[in-house]
Each structure stands twice: as structure tokens, then as C-alpha cells.
Amino acid sequence: MKYKSCHLIEHGISIDVDSIKACCLSREFNKGQLPIINKYENSQINWEEIFEVKRRHRKHQKVMNLTLCEGCYNLREDNWDDEDYISFINFDHWSQCNSNCIYCGVQANKPKTKNNTLKAIKELIKSGKFKNNGEITFQGGEPTILKEFEDLVKLFIKEGSKIRVHSSGILFSRAIRNGLKRGNVTVVISPDSACKATYKKIKRVDKSDKVWNNIKHYRKNLKDDYANLVKVKYIIIPGINDNIDEINLFLEKIKNLDIKSIIVDIEYSYANSHINNISPHIYILMDYIENFANKNNIHYELYDSAKYAVQNRIEEKLKQFDSDFIKQEIAKYTSNL
């Protein structure tokens, strides 16, 4: 039957500290994520209970959109299947981190957890209700300091899964490196700056050299087909790194390390409160990065806040990408900030 839904409603779960949801995506109108189980024990996830809730969600979607999912860019009309299986898993069930980003509220808002899900995941695989045609995502907190992280990655690699890890890049992971070589793992590292002082201001730790060195080692000796599995992210933070000098320094680093994939996002709290009036100079910077990526055969990608900002964009893209011109344009929009 053809109806509007998404791959996460149908066959995905996001394992949080104290609950399980369909996803972890933010909404344009901040409506929250679709809940599945409000309370669970890390090692004792009831998969049949999850499938029962998903059947109800599926039934609801066939006749009426789930309210919490309205406005999400993942929704699309398709002939969805009615099978009970999981193929998309997001691990988001711990808060510990080796960085302290100024834009992150995770450590302050999440309670500590024993984060032991390995047993439950093994049970899911053994039941035959796990399919490797989706994606496994690690967030957190910092995944590489999670005790079961290496074992989970090895397990999913063995299953032939595609794995995406969002990491601070501070701690080098052998599991990530091995997965990159095999083409199973994508690593997303968000230094947000190539300037040591700016990095320290954003991250509140002095690890810039270590992070860029680990990015270098992840990228080193990868096959051409796997080169874009190392993704370096730039979160535009108004008043901190939203200027052309910072952008140029970052792009120079990208080019020197032969990085083939750039992700751009906008700091969440700013984007959430300005979703209908994002400052035009931020769009100018996004256009500038995209133009650089296109000229250098680098994959360009947007994440949540930037995607929603682009959806709400009104003005036409600027066609000039000269640094002096952009400095002048940015000055117009930031002089009164």
C-alpha cells in the first residue's frame, strides 16, 4: 500500500538513555521525536514490544500522519512493506564525552547510564529480525569512549552493515579505521575550525592538533571509492566562526588533507530561534563552501538545522565567490550584531 512515511518510522529505532524512539531527528517546529518505549533496561530490550508499537505507527500513517512527524524532511510517499524487522539503529544512550562543546547540551541534560546494549543487539540479530540494508549510527556523548563501542562496531561489520559514527575525533579508534578500510564505516568529525584558538573556544578543550591528526590518519591510504567516508563537519556558530577568514583556513586544511566530503550545519539554538529569518551572511558562507566543494570535486552535505534553513530560504544564491566581496557582504549583516 502506498502512503506517506519514512524508513525510521517503519524499521528504525533510536536508543536513548532512558527511552527508545523512532529517530533522533529535530523538527522544524521542535515537535520532538516519535516515542516507542518510555522506559527500558539496557540489556533487556523487548523487541516484540517495539514491533507492536511500530505496527500501530504504521497503521496510523496509512490513514493519517503522525503529528510529531509533520514537517520532517524524511517523510515521503512510497509502497512500504509490512514486515517486522529493524534495519536502522541510532545509539544515543550515554552522555559522557571527551569534549565540552559550547553548543552541546547533552552532558547537562542526560543522566549517566550503564550503556550496555550489546547483549540485546546480539539477541535481535539471532532472532533474524535485523536486516543490514539500513544504517547504524553512533552519537552520544562520544562513541569512542563507550566500553562496548569497539565490540558493537565489529559485530555490525561482521553483519555487513553500514555504520556512521559521529565522533569528536579526539580518541583514535581501530574499529573505525578497520571499518573505513572495508567500506563499512563512515566517520563524521566536527572540528568546526582549523584555528587552534577558535577550536579551543568552541570545544573548551585544547585538542585541535590531535583531532586533525586523527582525521589525517583516518583518511590516509583509503581506496578512492572509500575516500568520502571520512566526513569533516563545520557547524557555523554566529559570532565565533561565521567569517570568511575562519572558513578559508578550514577549507585550506580540507584541501591539504585531501578530504573528499564536507558537512555543513548551523548551530542548533540559533537556527531554532531564527528558522524564518536566518541572517543572509550565513547563507553566503554556505554558498561559498559549496562552491569550493564543487570546484574541488568534494562531496557537500547539509545536516538538520542547515537543511531546514535552506527550506526556509527566500533570497537567491549569490553568484560571486570572491573573498573580498564576501567580506563586504558579511559586514553589512553583522555590523549591528
N, C-alpha and C positions, 0 to 999 in steps of 0.2 A: 504494500500500500504506500502511495506517495503522500508524504506530509512533511511539515517543517520541523526539523530537529537538528541535533548535532552529534558528532561522534562521541562526545563526552557524556551527554545525556544517555545515549544508547549503550555505550560499552566502556565508559571511563569512571575512575574514582580518584579522588584527591584525599590522601590520608593526612589529616591534620593532627595536632597534639591530642585533642580530646574528642574529635568527631571525624566523620567521613562524609565528604561532599562529592558532588558530581565533577566539580572542577575547582580551580583556584583563580579563575579569571575575574578581573574587576569589571564593573559595568559602567557604561557612560553616565548613568544616573545613580551609581553607587548603590545598587539594589542588593548586592551580596551574592553569595554562591548558593546553588541548589543543594539542600541538605539530604543526606541519605540515612546516616545513623548519628544520633546526637552524642552517644557515649559508647566507647568500646575499650577493650583491653588490647594492648599492642600485639600480644602473641596469640590472642583468641578472637580473631575477626570472624564473624558469622557470615560466610559468603552467601548462604541461601537467603538470609535476611536482606542482604544487599540486592540480590537478584529480584526478590519480591518487590522491593521499593522501586527498582528500575522498571519492572513491569507496569507499575502504577504510573510512573512518569511517562512511559511510552504510550500507555492508553490515553493519558491526559493530552499529550502532544498531538495525537491523532484527531482530537476534536477541538482543542483549544490550547493556545500557547501557555506554557508555564510562566507565571507573572515575573518571577525572578530572572528569567532568561530574556525578557523583552529588551531589545536594543543591542544584544550581543552580536558581534561581527561573525561569530561561528555558526549562527543559525542559517540553514539552507534547506530547500525543499529537495527531497530525494526519496527513492524507494528503499527505505530502511528495513533491515531484517528483524525478525522477532526472536532470535536466538539469545540464550543466556550465556554470555561469556564476557571476560574482561580483556581488553587489549590496550587500554591507556591507563597508566598508573602514575600519579604525581605524589612523590614523597615530600611532605611538608610538615613533618611531625616532630620537629625539635627546634629549639631557639638558639642553641649555643653557636657562637661564631668567633672567628679569629680576627674579625674586622669590626668596626663600630661606625658604620656609615651614617652621616648626618641626616639622610633622608629615610632611614630604615627604622620602623617602629617594632620590628619583630621581637627583639630581645626584651623590650619593655612590656610588650603586650601578651606574649606567650608564656605559659608556665613551663617549667622544666619537665622532661619526660624520659622514661627509660628507653624509648625509641628502639624497641625490639620487635620488628615485624618479619624477620627472616623466616621464622617458623610458619607464620600464616601465609607468606608468599609461596613457600615450598608446598603447602597444602593446596593452595589454589592451582599450582602447576600440576601437581599429582592428580587433582580431580579432573583434569582435561578441559577445564573451563577458562584457561588462559590461552590467548592467541597472540602470536608475535607479529601481527600485522599493524600494530599501532606504535606507540612511543612510551617509553618510561622516562619520567622527568624527576630530577632531584633538585629541590630548592632548600628551604630551611629558614634560618640557620645556614651554617656552612657544611655542605655534604661531606667533604673530605675528612672532617674530624669526627664523623659519625662512626661508631665502633663497627657497625655491620655494613658500612658502605662498600668496602672492597669486596666482601662476600656477595652482596646483592648485585653489584655490577658484574662480577664473574658469572653469577648464576644467570643473569639476563643475557649476557654474551653467549653463554652456552645454549640458551634457548633461541638464539638468533634474533633477539630483539634490537630495536633501535633505541638508544639511550641518550638523553640530553641532560647534561649536568650544568647547573648554574653555580659557579664557584667564585670565591674571592681571588683564587689563583695564588694565595699565599703559601699553601702547602701543596707540594708536587705529589700527584697520585699515580702509582704504577698501573692501577686498574684503568684509569682514564687513558694513560699513554698506550697501553696494550689495546684498548678498545678503539682508539684513533687509528692505530696501525691496521686493524682489521676492518675498519669502516663501520663499526657498530656504535661508536660513541661520538657525540657532538659535545664540545665543551664551550660554554659561554662564560667569558670572564669580563668583568666590568670595571676596568681601572678608572674610567671617566676622565683621565688626564694623563699626559705624558710628562707633566711637570711635577717634580718631587714635592714641592711646597704645596701645590694645589691638591695633589693626591692626598697628602697628609691632612690637609684641611677638610677634605671630603670624607676620608676613611677614618681619620683620627687614630691611625697607626702609621708608623714610618716603614712601609714595606714596598714602596714603589719599585725599587730595583729588583727585588726578589720576584714580584709579580710579573714584571716584563721579562725577566729571565726565564721564568717558568713558561710564559707564553711562547717564548723563543724555542724552548726545548719541546713543547707540545707540537709546535709547527715543524720542527726540524725533521728532515728525511721522510716526510709523508709523501705518499704517492700523489700525483697530480689530481686524481679523481677524489682524493680524500682531503685535499688542501683546505677546502671551505668548511671542514668540520671544526676547525678552530675559529671561533667567532669572538671578536673583540667588541665590547659594547661601550657606547658613550651615552651616558644619561645627561641631558642638558639641564643644568641647575641654574636658574636665574640668579644673577648676582655673583656667581662663583666661576663657572667655566663657560658661560654663554658669550664668548667673544672670539673674534677671528684669530687672535694670536694663540689662544689655547687650542682651537680647532686645528690650525696649521701644524702645531707641534705634535698633536695627536696623529694627524694624517701622515706626517713625515715618519713617525715611528712605525705606523702601519706599513708604509711602503718599504722601509728598511728591513723589516722582519718578514716581508713577503706574505703578509696576512691577506687572505682571499675572501674574507667575509666580515662586514661591519654591521652592527646592530645599533640603531639609534632609538632612544626613548626620551621622554620628558619627565622630570621629577614629578612624582605622583601627586603630592599635596598641591603643588602649583597647578598642574594640569586639571586636577579635580575641581579646584575652585575657580578656574578660568576657562573651562572647557568651551565656552561660547565666545571668549574674547582672548585667545592666546595672542601674546604680543607678536606682531609681524616679524620682529627681528629673529625670533626663534625659528619661524618658517624659513627665513633667509639662510640661517645656519644649516638647517636640514637640507635645503636645496643645494647648498654649497658642498656638503658632504656627499650627497647623492651624485652630484656632477663629478666629483673626484672619483667616486667608486666606478661610475660608468666609464670614465676616461682610462682607468687603470685596470679594467676587467675584474673588479671586485664586487662580490655579491652584496647588495644593500637591502637591509631588512628593518622594519619598524616593529616595536613592541607596543604593548597595550595602550599606554597613555598617548603615545605618538600616533597610533592608529586612529584613536578617537579624535584627536586634534585635527588630523588630516580630513576626517569625515566632516568636521565642522568648519573646515577652511573655506573662506569666501574669496579672498583676493587671488589673482592669477600668480603663477610662479614667475619670479624674476628670471630673466634670461642672461643677466650679466653675472659673471663669477670672479671678477677682478677683486683682489683683496682690499685695495684702497676704496673701491666703490662700496663694498660691503661694510667696511668700517664706517663710512659716511652714513649709510642707511641705518646701521645699528645705532649710531649716535643719535639719530632722530628719535628713535623709540625708547632709548634708555636715559636720555638727558634729564627726564623728570622723575625717574625712579628714585 
